[in-house]
Amino acid sequence: MPPKTTPPIEHGFDAFGAHVRSTLEEIGRTFSNPDDDWFIGLLHIETAQGGAEVYMLDGTCFDPRFKDATFKRLYALLRERSTLRYALMANAWVIKGKVHDDETQERARERANAIVSEWRGHFDEHPERIEALTLEIVERDRAECWGAEIVRSPDRPPTLKPWVRYADVDGRIPGLRKALS
């Protein structure tokens, strides 16, 4: 699908991240029904020319069976568009847990794996499971992961709780940052 071009945004990692989070909040404010939802995934890029583009992603982008194909397609797109930074948003189920400010990506992954390993039931039955928008903001030398819990009600449209910064990450698709300008 061709990208949706958005107005130019203020340059810089922090400004880009704030812009993307604000855009996702704005999408939520357009909802009018309890069944309305954010996309499965979005890729928001900022190009070296100062432009911003948004691509909708389908579920195959997050399916392990298509990991290599997804990497190749996204890598080529980022190179072709001379991308400075990107934000990858996924609407996902996550295990809610305490985030430690000084936690490394490796330690965060170990802790998350331990939580899942200790659980004997199905992931969708875990008592600390929440639905959230996860957002990775990545440029060549910096990456951050953010999350906003989705609140659902049978008689109101879904809303987002405030964004929380998680541990720094290499990205949902490791190695993709090497495609950045």
N, C-alpha and C positions, 0 to 999 in steps of 0.2 A: 504494500500500500504506500502511495506517495506520502511524504511528510506533510504535516501541517506547519506552516511557517508562522512563527510568533514574532511580535515586535522585538527590536533589539533590547537587550538587557544590559545593565551595568556590568562591566567586566570584573572578574575576580571570583575566586572560589567561593567565598562566603556569600557574596551577592547572588551568585548563580544558585547556590543551595537554598537561600531564602526565597528566591524567585520560584523555584520548582515547588518547594513546600507550600508557598502561597497559592500557586496555580492549582495544586491538588486540593487545597482547602476550598478554593473558589468552585471547583468542579462539584464538590460536595454540597455547596450552597445552592446549586441549581436543582438538586433532587427534590421531588415532590411526593414520591411514593415509597413505602417501606421496602419494596423490591428493587429500587434503584441501586446502582452499584458503580464503583470505580472499575476501570478496565482490569483485565487480568494482569497486564503489564504495559508499561510505557517506557520508551527510551527518549530522553530529552537531551539534545546535544547543543553545545555552543561551538561554533566554527571559528577558525582563525580570522575570518573576514568579519566577525562580529554578529553573525546571524544566529538565530536559534531555530531549531526544528524539533518537532515531536513526532515520534513513530509509535503507533499502537502495536503491541506484541500479543500474539496469541499463546495459548497454553503450551504449544510445542516448544517454545523458547525455554521453558523451565522443566521440560521433561528430560530426565537423564538419558533416555534412548536417543535424543537428538542433540546431545551436548556438543559433539564435534561439529556438526553442521551449523548449529547456532553460533558457535564461536567463530567459524569461518565467515559466515554471513555478516555478523556484527563487526568483526575485525575489518573486513573489506569496506563496509559502510563507513566506519570511523575514519579509515585512511582516505577514502574517496572524498569525504566531506571536510578534510583537514580539521578534524575535531580537536579542540583544546581541552574540553572536559565534557563529561556526560553524567547523567543521572539515570539510574535504572530503578524503576518502581515496580514492585510486585504486590499484588493483593494476595496475602498468604495467611495460613494458620501458623502461629508461633507459640512457643512455650514462654509464658510470662516469667520473668525472673529478675533478680537484682542485677543491675548493670554496675560494674566497677570501673570508675574513671581511669584507673591506671592499668586496666586489663589489656593484655596483648590479644591479637587475633587468635593466636595459637591457644592461649589459655581460655578465651571465651568459647572456642570450638570444643576444647576438652570438657569444659563445664557443661556445655549444651549436650554433648554426647553422653556424659554421665547421667544427666537428667533423663534422657530418652532411654538409656540402657536400664536404669533402675525401674522404669515403668513397665509393668507386665501386661498392660492392656493395649488396646489400639490407640494410636496417636489421637484419633478424633474423640477419644473418651478421656483424655488426660484432663485432670481437674484444673490445671493452670493454663490450658490452651486458650488462646485468644485469636480473634481475627484482627489483622492489622495491615496497614500499608507499610511495606518496608521500602526504604529508599537508600540507595548507595550513590554517593556523589564522588566522582573519581576524576582526578587529573593526574598528569604524569608522576608528580612527586607527593601526592596527598590523596587520601581517601577517607571518607567518613560514612558511617551507617546510621540511619535514623529510623524511627518507627513511630507510628501513630495508631493507637488502638481504634478499631471501628466499633461504634456503639449502635446496636440495632434494637428496634422496638416494633411490635406488631402493628402499631397505628401511626408511626411517624417515619420520615425518611432517615436513613443512616447518617450519623455524624462522626467526626473524628475527635478523639481526645487530643490534648496538646502533644506536639512532637517531642520525642525523647531521643537524645543522642546515645547510640550504643557504642561499643568498642570500635576502634578503627579497623578497617578491613582491606583486603586486597581485591575485594569485589566478588560478587556472586559468580562471575565467570572469570576465574583467575587468568592472568596473562593478557586480558583485553586492554589493559591500560598501556601496553606497549604499542598499541596502534595510534596513540594520541600524538598530536603534533607538539 
